[in-house]
Every structure is written in C-alpha cells, then in structure tokens.
C-alpha cells in the first residue's frame, strides 16, 4: 500500500515542478538603457511575459512612465517626471523621448512606437531625451551597453529564468531521493 502512495506523491511533485517550469518559460527578460536630459543613465533588466511590448516593459520597470495614447498607440511623454506631462505629451517642440533598439554594438532608431514593438528575450531597448536634426533623426543616444554588461552591473543580479527541462530533472531527482529515503527508512 505504501508504494502506490509514494509513487503518487512523486508523480504529483514532478507534475507540479513541470507546471512551474512551463509557467516560468512564459517570461522573457529585456534590458533598458535610459539617458535623462541631464546626461545621467538608468539601466535595468525587466522580467515580463513573452508577448509584452516595450510599453509593457517600461510600465513594469523601476521607473515612473507617463504615456499618452492619442489613437495611434502609446507615446512616451515622461520618464521619472522628465519630459512632458502626459496630458501635453508634445509640449516641447524641440525634444522628445527617442526610442532605440540595440543592434550588435550600435543603436537603431525605432521605426514603430513602444506599443507596437515586442522585444525579444535578452534584447536591449534604449531611450534618450533628444533633439533632432533636419531629417528628424535623434541627436542624442544612450550609451551602448549589451544585455550581459547590464546583467553584470546589477546588484544583486536578477534571477535567471530556469529552463523547463532543468526544473523537470531537478524535480525527478528530488522525487527519487525522497523515494530512496522512504524505502531505506522502512527497511
């Protein structure tokens, strides 16, 4: 009678760990590099659902973000109170929050807004309070920092998202150890 109960508990434990692993795999980590008007920089790694847009990443980050949606998707008005108020998002005709994607070792200006872009896991998104040139290109960019550089600078570093297979193996190993200990105790 004991063996079926131990087997049932072991199986239940493995299923619970597998479900946790699958839930964890529904997340991604996105790095942010934000350069404020005074030149200071904020870096952060944010864990969000895999389908999160950059607007979702900003909202989940450890910054206060003022967004305005005028029907074409959200626009970034202010970050930590710097920029324009949300009810007058385009108050400054000569500066705005420029939005970038890190491509290797250089920034590329985003061609879509923060609500229309879904960054990949371990991508780096950048923002800078910037003016623009005659072709409306931003004149200020954040410093180039890779995901790994930002991860190394975090204190303490954010928890890595474990792979589902790793968690399943850990769970089955723990269940096997529990069964072995129980068998040894009953012998």
Steps between C-alpha positions, in 0.01 A plus 500: 500500500793733567657468153197637311479797739871581462470464124193725497673768710812482280293534185304789648825676594640455148180637344506801732862575411427454129205741521719754679767458232252555220362809671852639544573450131216741419726789606788688343758748623550834325769755585436874506753780458348842569696827464338795676524866392784563751705218341454250785415144401269238649549132412274216600401148402124443509323163502172507307272254315634385161234697312575829682561812292758763586219705658436203731873477580512870592188468714649199686839670548616679813426840344188713484379535142247746365337371182247663271284309252348724239363212293827401328644306793673623813762775485759544775444846650718481810723262688543564873329836450747616235356603169147623441185438706274221376217744426735712281735233366645715223556812711860542384519549121879449498544187718333165561572150638684334212459121492771255384577128461854374558626325186836344581717792609287791377160651558233503230214747525170321533270537204196407712369614835543334839154341483562342160838338561546169683865466605663157506637329809836654603456799268602854598263794449626857533348839570657845495354848544614638168474773245496420129686599184360634171394145404327447838765253617573507875816688597551325837537126556541301821839338563538163329474221758435135423256285695790314665669827604179624659444162667853509646445852636178414686528457878373242570459362150144410403414132528556312179194324365576125523431277204199269539709187439739599781212537742349167394834324552540665840147395600545140389832482684341633818212255464748213455694605810178520700403149386844365584493657847151363564600151382810507721300608801245220455769230454 
